């Protein structure tokens, strides 16, 4: 964390010089140094070149995103401490997956992948600071600094750090996400490049959840256990950490004249080197919980994955024909461990490695208010075969109404930890020859300011792969031999009544086939009712009110700390309880201030609810923080 702040300080020291250089290249050379340009000139650019601008307004949607993940977590159920994992309230399949993921998916909610990194173009240096309190001791901080040293060169550095003790024994979290990068284009626009480096370490102390007696004491809401630290947990000597580093480069060269607005021919290249490591440590083996172990003390297992990805593309764009890209790529992968595990029945290897070639293509065309998109990929490999195809079409009726519908399908081997896993606990060693997981999805989305935003999807998954307990009570990977079908319908609408407003989100789900291996609640609803107005001669804008969230009872997945994965269980239901939050949010200049009383109704009803079996849901909390945009 301290290194990141040192780098931020270093960049700030160059801000005055950089602003001068930017001004020399800009058309607004006569603009005064102390004036701040409109915020819509501060551009935020995704890896796919979708461009938005900085938004400093205060809305109810900003309240929904003011959390550890900094995105709307409507379909997630957080554990009790900031920085822990989330239980999923819905199924969301991957629509562009042709290669296995690393595993330890329960620890990836805050792991920043390539699509999570943005690039910038700013007329003046811009700093954004995010701060929020946590349960018990600690804090959250996310700091971004970006600067254009010249109009065509932007650099950024950001650090997100969290440390939270939590209210229960041995659930401390300590996470850090360092991101730095740049984007550049030549004066002629012939060459463009964007690149970033990311270093991440996400540590959680693990306690296995409440023990059997503590679960009964928690459910009974006995007064002496309102101090959650006196509740016994299954163990207090384990921790898991997900590490990651990545170097990413995306650049292209335009062969044709950049001033030719009718035709464009470019060649592009993407390079992605990624390293991930998941480590589970425990001082003393818990054999009654997890079975026999190779070691009685000082258990430690490290799982590693190295991938080097290269993809080259030829891109042709024509005003009449649209944009066509043809791609070819190579992936080198190396996953595994340092030793082979040999038993009387089988041998568990230590490596999955090799080289993979793939071909791909994409197409986009817009005709008036109608647009088409298509993308696909095919792996040229018999062992790690895989493919995906995405087709969609959209129509823009006007500025306030649009519709998009499409179909996507993908096929890929299950994640690496389904295929090969090793651990000091003997039951957590396996090597499987699973079939590809194949999925198809039909979807449609309607966006209407007058009526509602509606999203519909119907998914089918063949060879659905999941973790569950076997007949011996050990968590193992399984592959379902029947199709799994999932229906989801989500609608959201904001109502404006002058000084009052209401925002409502409702989602209905139905597992048409495969109930028992895919468990989700049938209904989730979130409703906010609030007052909004300007105070103090419009120096302050505020929103204050209540948010109600509810989901129906369901057999939620349980959490396994050794794997850092959720596994299917069909014995214990959670849910069916309301969550009421009170919020008071205000905007002063470019600072947005957030104050919240979380799970306020638990002060009256008590709290004996769970986020997962044996893992309690959070109690009443007072939280506050801010998002502050600073300009030089």
N, C-alpha and C positions, 0 to 999 in steps of 0.2 A: 504494500500500500504506500509506504513512504517513498519508494522509488518512483511510483507513478506521480505522486504529488511533486517530487523534485523535477520530473520531466515537464509537468504542467507549468511550474514556476519558470523553468527555462524558456518555454515557448512564450509565456506571457512577457518575458523580458524583451522579446523581439517584436512584440505586437505593434509598437509605434512605428518601427522601421517598415514592417510588413504592410501596415496601412498606407504608408507613404508610397511604397512600391505599387500597391494595388491601385492607388489613385492615379499614378502615372500612366497605368495601362487602361484606365476606365475612361468613359466618355464624360463622367461627371467630375472633372478635375477642379471645377470651381466650387464644389460642395464643401461646406465648412467641416473641419475635422470633428467638431463637437456635436454634429447633428447625426441622428440615427436614421438610417434608411428604413423604408417600410419593411415589416417582417416578412412579407411575401417574396422579398429578394433573397432571403436566407433559405437556400434550396437544400432539400434532403433527397438523396438519390439512392435507390436500392441497387443491389447487385444486378438486377435485370433492367436497370435504367428507368424504372418507374420513378417519376419525380413529383414530390410534394413540397410544401414550404412550411416553415416554422409557424406554429399556431400557438399563440400565447393567451387564447381565450380560456375562460372557465366554463365548462359544461358538465353535465352529469356523467358524460362518458369519460371525462378526465378523472372523475372520482372513481369510476370503475377500474381505471388503469393505475391508480395510485396504490401500488402494492409491490411486493418483492420482485415479481416478474415484469412489472411495468407494462402489462397488457391485461385485457379483460379476462378474468378467470371464472366466468360464469359456468363453464362446464368442468370446473375443477373443485375439489374439496381439500382445503389445506390442512396439514397436520398442525399440532398445537404451537410449534415454534417456528419463527421466521427462518427460512433457509432449509427447512426439512422438505420432504417430498409432498406430492399431492396425489390423492386418489382421483381417478377419472370418473366423471359422471356420464360420459358419453363415449361412443366409439368414433374415432376419426382415422380413417385409413390413409396410407401414403399413396398419392396419385402419381408420383414420379420415382418409384423405387424399383431398381433393377439389380441392386447389390445389397448384401446384408449390412445391417447396422452393427455397431460394436457390442451392444448389450448394456446392462446396468441402466435400463431406461428410466427407472424411478429417480435417478440422479441427473437426468438430462433436461429437466424442466427449465433450469437456469443455465444450461450449457449453451453457449452461443455458437451456432453453426454459421456457415457461409451466408445463408439468407438473412441472418440476424444482424449483419454488419451493414451499416449505411455509410455513404460518402456524402460530401458536402460541397456547396459552392456558396460563399458568403461575401458580402461587400465590406464587412468589417469583422474583426475578431469576435467570436461568439463563445461564451461559456454558459453551460447549463449545469446547475447543481440540483441534485435530488437528495433529500434527507427524510428519513422516517424513523420513528422509535420502534423498538422491538420489545417482546416480553422479557421482563427482568433486565439484566445487565446487557449493554451493547448498543449497537446502532446500525442503520443502513446508510450507505452513501453511494451515489452514482454521479461522477463528475465527468463532463465532456468539455474539451477545448478544441476548437477548430479555427483555422485561419487560412486565408488566401494570401500567400506572399506575393503572388502575381495573379492576374485575372485567370490564367489558365493552370495554376498550380495551387492545390489545396492540400493541407495536412491536418490530421486530427489525432488526438490521443484521449483516451477515456479509461476510467477505472471504476469498477463497481465492486464495493466491498461490504461484507456483512459479517457481524459477529453478534451472536445472541445466545444467552445462557439458557433461557427457557425456564418453565416452572416445574418440570419434572426432573428426576435424577438422570444424569448422563444423556442429555439431548443437546448439548452445546453444538452450535453450528458456526463455522468460520469459512467464508467463501470469498474468492477474489476472481474478477474477470478483467484482465488488462487487454485493451484493444488499441492499436495504433495503425495508421495507414495514410495513404495519399491518393490523389487522383490528378492527372495531368493530361493536357492535350496541346499539341503544337499550335502555333499561331495560324497555320493554314488548315488546321483540323484534319490533317492527313493521318496523324497518329494519336491514339488515345490509350491511356492505361489507368487502371485503378488496382490498388494492392493493399493488403493489410496483413498484420501479424497479430496473433492472439495467443495469450498464455492464461490458462485457467486452472484453479485448484479449488475444489469444492469438498470440504470436510464436514462430516457429520459424526458426532458421537452416537453410538447405537446402544439401545437398552433392551431390544426385543419386545417392547411393550410392557404393560402391567402384568404382574404375575396373577395367578388364578384368584388368590385371596384379595388382592388389591382391586381386581375387576369387580368383585362383589361389593367391596367397600365403596368404590366409586359409583356404582349403579345405585346403591342404597342412599347416596348423598349424606353420609354420616358427617356431622358437623366438624369433627376433629380432623377430617381429611379435606377440608376446604383449603388447607395448606397442602398443595399438591406434592410438595417435595417429600412428604412423609409417606406417600404411597410407594410400596415396594415394586420394583421393576425386575425383569427376569435376570438381568446382569448389568454391571456398571463398569466394564473394563474393555469395551470394544469400540472401534471406530472404523469408518470407511471413508475413502477419499477418491474422488475422480479427478485425474489430472488431464490436461490437454494443451497441445501447442499446434499452431497451424500457420503456414505461410501460404498466402493466396495471391495470385496475379491473374488479371484478366486484361488483355490488351488487344488492339486491332489496328490494322493499317488499311487506309482507303486507297485503292488503286485508281479509281476514277477521280475526276475533279470534284472536290468537296462543294464547289459552287453550283454543280449540276444538280438541280432539285428534282429532275425527272428520273435519272438512273444513278444507282450507287452499287459499286462492287468493292467488298472489303474481305480481307482475310483476318481471322482472329484466332487467339490461342488462350487457353485457360490452363493454369498450373496450380495444383493444390497438393501441398505436402502436409499431412496430418499425423499427429501422434496422440494416442489416448492410452491411459493406464488407470486401472481400477485396483485399489489396494484395500483388503480387509484385514484388520489386525484385532487380535483378542489375547489378553494376558493369560486367561485360564480357559480350558475347553469346557463347553457346556454340553456334555455327552448325553444328558437326559433329554435335552431339547433336540439336538442335531445328530445324535448317534456317535459312534466311535470316531476317534481322530488319530492322526499319525503322531501328533504331539500333544502332550498334556498341558504345556504352557507355551507362551510366546508364539501363538499361531499367527502366521502372516502369509497371505497369498497375493500375488501380483499378476494381473491379466493385462496384456499389452496388444496394441494394434498399430501398425505402421501402414499408411497408404500413401502412394504417390500417384496422382491423377494428372494426365495430360490429355487435352482435347483440342484439336484444330478444326476450324470451320471456314467454309467459303460462303459468303453472305451476299445475295443479290437482292436489290430493292428497286422496284419500278412503280411509278404512280398508278399504272393500270393493272399490273399483274400482282402487285403485293410484294411481300418480303419472304424470301426463301433462303433457308440456311441448310447446308449439308455438312455433317460432322463425322469425324472419326477420332477415336480416342484409345488410350491405353491406361490400365490401372495395375500397379504393382502393389500387392498386399502381403502382409506378414502378421499373422495373429497367433498368439499362444503363450507358452510357458517354457520353463527351462529344463523340465524333466518329463520322462514318460512314466505313466502309472500302469503297472502290470499286476493283474490278479489271476486267479486260477481260471476264471471264466473268460476274461477278455483283456485287451490292452487298450488303454486310453492314451492316444498320442499326445504330442505336445505342440504341434504346429499345423496351421492351415496357411499355406503360402502359395504364391504363383503370380502369373501375369494374365491379364484379361484384356482383350480387344473388344471394341464396340463400335457400332455405326449408329448414326442418329440423323434426324432432320426435324425442321420446324417450319411452319408457314403461318403468315399473318396477312390478312387483307381487310381493308375497310372500304365499303361502298356506301357513301352517304352516311346514314345513321345505323347501318348494318355492318357487323364485323365478324370475321371468322378467325379461329385460331386452331392450330394443330401442332402436336409435338410427339415424337416417338424416339425409342432407342431399342437396340437389339444387341445383346452380348454374343460375341462369337466365341463361345466356350461351352464345352460339354459338361464340365463340373459345376461351374458357377453360371449356368445359363440364366437368362433373365431378359425381360423386356417391359416396356410400358408404351401406352398409346393414349393420348389425350385429345379429344375433339370437343370444341365448344363453339357456340354462336351466340351473338348478342344483338339486341336492338335498343337504340336510344330514342324513346318517344319524344322527350323534351329534356330540359335541364333537371327535372324533378322525378322523372319516371323512366325506368329501364328494365330490361329483362335479359337474363342469360341462362342458357341451358346447355347441357353437354353430357358426354360419356367419357369415362376413362377406365382403363384396365391396366393391371401390372402383374408381373410374375417375378418372384425372387425367392432365393433360399431364405429360410428363417435367419434371424440374427445370429451372430457368431456364438453367443453363449448358449444357444440351443444346440448348436452343432458340436461344440467342444468346450468343456469346462473342467477346471481342476481347483481343488481346495484342500486345506488340511483336514476338513471333515470328510470321511471316507464316502458318505452318501452323496456328496457334492462333487462327484467325478463321473463324467460320462463323455461318450463320443457317439453321435447319431448320424444316420444316413437318411435325413428327412427329405421329402419331396418339396418342390417349390410351393410356396404359398401364392395362390392366384386370387385376384379380386377383380370385381367389376362393379362399377357404380354409375347409376343414372342420377343426374341432379338438375335442379333448376333454382334460380334465385330471381326474386322480383324486388326491385327497389322503388318505393313510392313514398314521397314525403306526405302526400295527402292521406294515403291509406295505411300502409305498413311495409316493412321490409320482411320478406318471407323467403326462407331457404328450405328446400326439400331435397332429400337424398334417399336412394334405395341401393343398398350395397349387398353383394354376395361374395363370400370368402370361401374358397375351397382349400382344403388342407390347413385350416386354421390351426395355428401353433400357439401353445400357451403353457404356463407353469401351473401345476396343481400337486396336491399331496397324493402319493400312491397308497396302496393298501398297508404299507408299513409306517405311514405317517411322515415320509420324507418328501420334500419338494423336488419334483422332477419335471422335465419337459415332456409334453405330449403333443401329438398331432391328431386333430379331429378328422374322422373319416367320412363325415357328412357335411353338406354345405351349411354355412352359417349365413342367415339373411337378416339384415338390420334396416329398419325404417326410421327416418328421423325427419321431423318437421319443426321448424323454429320460426317464430314470428316476433317482431319487436316494433314498438311504436311509441313516439313521444307526443304528448299532448301539452299544448300551451294555453294557459288560462290567464294570461296577463301576468300578474304578480305570482302566480302559482304555476307549477309544472308537474308533469308525471311522465315517467319513462317505464315501460313495461316490456318484459321479455318472457316468453313462454316457449317451452320446448317439449314436444311429445316424442317418445321413442317406443318402438316395439321390436323385440327380437322374434321374428317370424319363424325362424328355424335356428336351432343351436342354443336354446335357453339352457342354462346350466354350465356352458363353457364361455358364453359372453353374457355377463351380468351388468345391467344398467338400470337406473330408475325409469319408470314409465313417464314421469312428469317432473319437470323442473320449472320453477317460476321465480322471477325476480321483479319486484315492483317498487318504484321510488316515487314518493310524493314530497314536494319541496316548495319552499318560498324563495323567490329571487327578486333582487332589487338593487338599485344603486343607493349608497349612503354617502354622507359627508360631501355634498356637492359633486357627486359622481367620482369622488376620489377612491371609493371602495365599492366593489361589486361583490355580492354575496349570494350563496345558495345554501339553504339549510333545510333539513327535513329528515325523513326516515326511509330506509331501504329494507324491504321484507324479502327474504329468500326462503324457499321451501323445495324439498324434493321428496318423492314418495319412497317408502321403505323398499330396500332391495338387498340382495345378498352380495355385499360389496367385496371386492378382492382384498385379500390379506397381504401384508407386506413382509417380505423376507429380506433382512438386512445383509445376509451373506451374499446374496445375488444382487442386491439393490434392485429387486424386481417385485412386482405384484403378482400374486398367484390366485387362481380360482378357488373359492370355497363356497359351499352350499349349505352351511349350517347356521350362520349368524346373520341376522338382518341389521342394517343401520338405516338411518334416515327417518322420515316422518316427523321431524321436529322443525319448528320455525326458527329462523335467525333474523333478528331485528337489529339494525344498526342505526344510530343517530349520527348525522354529520353536520358540520358547520364549516363551509369552505368559503374563502374570500380571495379576491384578486386585488392587489395594490400595485399599480404600475405593471412591471413585467414579472412580479412574484405572485405565485398562487400558493395559498396557505390552506392546509387541510387539517381538520380536527375531527376525530371520530370516536364514538363510544361503541365498540364492537360487541356483538352478542348481548345487547342491552337487556333483552327479555330474560336472560339467565339470572339477573338479580332478583327476579320475582319467581320464576319457575325452577331455578336451580339448573345445573348442567350435569347430566350423566350420559351424554351422547358421545358417539365415536366417529372418528374419521376413517378408521379401518378397524377390524377386529383387534382388540387389546390396546388400541391407540386412541386416547381420548381426543375429542374435539376441543377447540380452544374455549376457555372461560371468558368472562367479561374482561375487556381490556380498554384502557384509554390510550389512544394513539394520536400522534400529531406529526406534522412534517411540512415540507414545502418543496416546490419546484421553482427555481429562480433562474431567469435568463438574464445574462449580463452582456453588454455590448461595449466595445471600446472604439 
